[in-house]
Amino acid sequence: MPYTHPGLQRIGPANSDWPTLWSYSTADSQATVNTSGYFDAAADDLNVGDVIMCHHGSGTVVLYPVLSNDGTTVDVADGLPLGTTDTD
């Protein structure tokens, strides 16, 4: 299911000249979220270099840097999953 606006929450910074960290929660898989066009509805908010911290329904947290945004189509990287194992 594509992203539905307004699902992104801006974390910071307050200065819009810097890359922004966003929070987003979804039950969609990592493969679905990193598909070009998934975040098109947020094209007016996202800039190249911003990072979306996505909380997937499985409990996994993945970081998605915004690679391109032509004002219509947004493309994010494949994603960097944060560690979810604890061996101690």
N, C-alpha and C positions, 0 to 999 in steps of 0.2 A: 504494500500500500504506500503510495507517495506521501511525503511529508505534508501535513496540514498546517497552514499558518493560522494563528500564531502559537507554535509549539516551542520555539526557541526562547530561552531565557538568557539575557545578557548577564554575564558574571562580572566582566570588567575588561579593561580599565575604563575609567570615566572619560578619559581623553580619547576622542574618536580618531586621532591621528595615529594611534598605535593599533597593532593587531588585537582583535577582541577574542576573548574566550567565551564560548556559548555553552549552555547546558541544554540537553534534549533527551527525552525518554521515549522509547518506542518498543513495541513487541516485534518489530521487523528485524530480520537477520542482518548481519554485517554485510553480506553480499548484496542485499537489497538496498541498504543505506548508501553504500559506496558507488552505486550506479549513477552515471552522469544524468542529471536532471531531477534527482530525488528531491533536492532542496530548491528547485526553481521558484517556488512560491515565496521564498525568502531572498530572492535575488536583490531586492532593494536594501536589505539589511546586511548581507554578507559581503565581505571583501576578500580578495586574494590575500592569504597569509593568516586570516582568522582561523581559529581552531574550534571545532565542535566536539565537546565531551558528551558522548552518547551513552546513555544507560539503556542497555538492551533488556528485554523482558527476562532473559536468562540470568540476569545478575551480572553479566559481563559489561565492563566499561571500555569503550574504544574511543581513541582520539582520531578525529578526521580533520586534517588541514584542508582548507579551501585552496584548490589549485588554480581554478579559473572561474571567472564570472564575467560574462559579456553583457550583463544587464537583463538577460533572459534565461540563459542556461548556466547553472552552477554545477561544477564538478569538484568532488572532493577526492582525496587520496584513498587508497584501499583501506586504510585505518591501522592504527597501532593499538592492539589490545593491551590493557594494563593487567598486570599479574593478578590472578584470582586464586592462586594456590598458596597454602601456608603449611610448610613442612615441619613446623615445630610443635 
